[in-house]
Amino acid sequence: MSGALSWPFLRLYMLALLYFSGNSILNVIIPLRGESLGASNTTIGLIMGAYLFTTMFFRPWAGQIIQKHGPIKVLRIILIVNGFALILYTITGLEGYLIARILQGVSTAFFSMALQIGIIDSLPEKDRSQGISLYSLFSYMPGILGPVLALGIWQNGNMNYFTVVMITIAIFTGMFGYGAKMNQENDQHVATQTKQTANAITLFGQLVKNPYLFKCSLLMLVASIVFGAVTTFIPLYTAQLENGHAGIYLMLQAGTVVFARFVLRRKIPSDGKWHSFFMMGTMFILAASAFCVSFSITGGVVFFYTGAILMGTAQALIYPTLTTYLTFVLSHTNRNVLIGLFIAMADLGVSLGGVIMGPIADITSYSMMYMICAILSASMIIIAFNKEKMPVRQIE
């Protein structure tokens, strides 16, 4: 096999699978643990949101540091930090969970940027969307079995199993990641770009000034708010649904992401053009999924699980499509840092899905909160439309 499916890239994808395995379990354990300790939805949302809020904050600097020192050196240090965070979950309560989430957020900012920058810079343009899609696919694969394993641990009532699983993931991820390799030419190319890269702080203005980055970031932000609300509150929402099961929902959603990203990886646009109807259709699927989840409190579990499949389909398409498009239209000089800003908006959205939607759920209900998510998603259909095709053009 060659290109995006060659062995060096497959090794990076498998490392992503190991790295995100811990989070697929924590996404279920933390809300359930928080509720058992009497925490409100607002508190649970803050703890869950701290992870990707921190990731968002460090993304731009991660891009610059990786450009300066190379992805492999950064990756090895970050795997140690991540291992410490996973172990911290096993020996602390909610306060320690918050600290561990912040540490995880820092490590994820550097980890995902290191892998994605390596993939983007090492693959030819025709394979770029496949590489990004496969990376995302492997990062979501733990979500198929992780939630079911987490619920099994929780229902068993013996948190020693949780300790063993977290420590095992930390050790295996560190050992596997230490031997990872990337194209040396890529590291040298990255190093030569560093002198031309502007300070990350000054580049925040590009989120507004750059029309391509602004449109993609806005779409990703809103979509991620919906994804974050699902990740944080589905384990609690299912307690109100007759025959609803959080593990089955999250397994269906993650399984759909994995299936769709593999099957549709060649269908994701990789020509640098803006495909309005493709993106409008994807945002419609997202809105429909949130509506189904909201309506399931009345309509039953058929709508609930239909929402999971639709949500997974939207997740499979939105991120790789927007990321691939930006790799074509952004200037090579600051591309890695600007893509870091875009990914930071995705992180911010997932964080806001817990931080903002938690209080809304406290004031209204989970069902109403997901209906608001559906309305926000539907509004993005208009944003995704363009009368004129956005040309392939790199903006400095």
QUICORRA-V911116 format. One record per helix or strand of 2 or more residues. SS is the DSSP state (@ for helix, = for strand). FROM is the first residue (numbers start at 1). TO is the last residue. If there is no record, write none. Layout:
((SS	FROM	TO) (SS	FROM	TO))
This chain:
((@	3	5) (@	7	36) (@	41	69) (@	71	89) (@	94	122) (@	125	156) (@	160	178) (@	184	196) (@	200	203) (@	206	209) (@	211	240) (@	246	263) (@	276	299) (@	301	329) (@	335	363) (@	366	384))
